């Protein structure tokens, strides 16, 4: 492969209208990254990274999957190999990732923020590695420096109810200009079938100072943690579920069963779906009461490789798209909350592209007069945050809903270099609209269409998450 500019100024922009929309209405807007998995401790400490491997490859499941698919030994992925050797293994296989979004993301992340606009491969790998390592020593490449570089206005991290939020408190008390908000993610309190559930309840009991002995005290403990999160600038919740629970209430018999379940490690709970539904419904009513936004990431089937799960643990790159039944459950769960007027602002994210129309039409069922875009069909998520997936989500939302209400992109990433995904999304968005302007499907009015582009990229999210001052 020849050296040369990889990411050109018109990258992904195939027409003049798209270029104008991107450069005049999207490119320079700040970023509201309302859902990600960035570690708050690294932001609070303003961490400097030791190597390009640490900031770029560590924890990146997308790259791990690509490396495994191309036969790289695990020691160069999550194992004991030196950082330099891990990066060399990655650089060697990058040319073979052609047509996977990894190929675009890799070169976008090298160009911005490192200023490298050459192909990464076995020949260029060592030079690029050393050059980036030198830059990583500079203050501008610390965690806070990078967030400022990418013009991030708000970061929404993902936090367990048991988290003490001390890193968020430290960030808020510092002079850092970016708003870093915690998000309440109570998944572990819902998954009664997980092996570590009882240990988690004990931890929740300690942190909340509530003795959890039944359903009522569990809900009191969670409500107390919700109040603590709210006191520390939280106004968003998030949930990673295969599907929403179908049942939303426990019977008296099941509540008694739960009390017995907590006392004995040798018992199982007979109705995990009803348990999750009961707890989640109670939480969602509290979100509504507090004026929060609730998010539901739906459709993943996780930890498929049991052998590697036993070696590496969860979240190691062995998850995929599931084919869960979504419509009946989503309708019942959201409908139950709407019946008592306790449905908060809601974002639902779909992982199975076969369900795009299902999700988009379901959000329209719970729209309310007086609240713009209350129920959102969230952006292309995980396996769908690539060009085709982003375009499908935008087209489906346009066909089945109102795309001008859309709150736009998020990184959903553990990497401080993933903010290039916002640029990627904005270019794809502008190209989609620009192409239809030039073909006569949309008005040839740059100011009119440009406002919609700006709203999707920034202003809708600013309003939706109440960030306007």
Helices and strands as residue ranges (DSSP letters): H 16-21, I 22-26, E 31-33, H 40-44, H 52-56, H 61-69, G 74-76, H 83-94, G 95-97, H 101-111, H 125-135, G 139-141, H 143-149, E 152-156, H 166-173, E 179-181, H 187-190, H 197-208, H 215-231, E 236-241, H 252-263, H 272-290, E 293-298, E 300-301, H 306-312, E 320-321, H 327-339, E 345-350, G 353-355, H 356-364, E 375-377, G 382-384, H 387-400, G 403-405, H 420-438, H 446-454, I 455-459, H 460-464
